[in-house]
Amino acid sequence: MANEVRIAATKRTEFGKGSARRTRREGKIPAVLYGHGTDPVHLALAGHELTMALRKGGVNTLLTIAVDGDDQLALPKALQIHPLRRVINHVDLLIVRRGEKVTVDVPIIVVGEVAPGAQVNQDLTSLAVEAEATAIPESFEVSIEGLAVGAQILAGEITLPAGTTMLSDPESLIVAINEQLEAEVESELDAEEPAEGGEAADGAQDEAADGGTSEGEHSEGSGQ
């Protein structure tokens, strides 16, 4: 199940791009907390703690936002990422309650190796499910170990934890095992075998190392 992490926060009273930049310079991340009919609350979250929490637990990490002596459960719903620095610029947080159902996209992780001569094509990278806010699956693991050409895995074949409901179409294709293209097979063989003329080139290098004439020596001799 997804992790639950406590994040310290303070309320923001200034808004706009300038205020957001100052917040980030202080090592914090601007955020908006909303949901359950409450007015949106503008926050500044502890930047390092939030980044590490999402990096470790994924996008569905359940957060306990500690602000002004109160704790509020929330899920990240939208992240703004800096296009170059790849850091979090802003996050929207959805208020949730213990025991309530939420709709989330859970990542799919493909593990294992297919049979020789086959390759895997992955159509889906996540599945939409409904789960309790405090029991969201962290990921779904799909094993392709030993699968041969023609094998398929559909969304409906994924085993869900108790209390979790599939919202994606059960007939949606997750992975298909296809025949490896001839060009790719040849590329793999080429990578395993030495290039043509490789032994001759190695011999020439050995001769030069043993006192053979180099291009530099020819050039020097012609100038005398």
Secondary structure as UniProt FT lines:
FT   STRAND          4..11
FT   HELIX           17..25
FT   TURN            26..27
FT   STRAND          28..35
FT   TURN            36..37
FT   STRAND          38..46
FT   HELIX           47..57
FT   TURN            59..60
FT   STRAND          62..67
FT   TURN            68..69
FT   STRAND          70..81
FT   TURN            83..85
FT   STRAND          88..95
FT   TURN            98..99
FT   STRAND          101..111
FT   TURN            116..117
FT   STRAND          118..122
FT   STRAND          126..132
FT   TURN            133..134
FT   STRAND          140..143
FT   TURN            145..146
FT   TURN            149..150
FT   STRAND          152..154
FT   HELIX           155..157
FT   TURN            162..163
FT   STRAND          165..166
FT   TURN            170..171
FT   STRAND          173..179
FT   HELIX           182..192
FT   TURN            196..197
FT   HELIX           198..209
FT   TURN            210..211
FT   HELIX           215..222
//
